[in-house]
Amino acid sequence: MDIDTIESEDRSHELMALARLVAFALESAKSLNAEVAEFCLDKALHAVLDQIDEPSRVTLTSSDIMLMNRSPLC
């Protein structure tokens, strides 16, 4: 396996981990009725998900797919 492939896989794993983290924070903001934080976290989640490359999308779990299909707040 070459360095570029390893770096690409690491990047994809890191982005998915970040998306899960932001999604968790978003759900917490919702439960706290923190509307401004909820809005910003929703934008952040969509920005992170947009950065995930196509080959990595093949490895998405059902939870990951649920994250990506969330309806936007705005």
Buried (B, 14 or more C-beta within 10 A) or exposed (E): EEEEEEEBBEBBEEBBEBBBEBBEBBEEBBEEEBEEBBBBBBBBBBEBBEBBEEEBBEEBEEEBEEBBEEEEBE
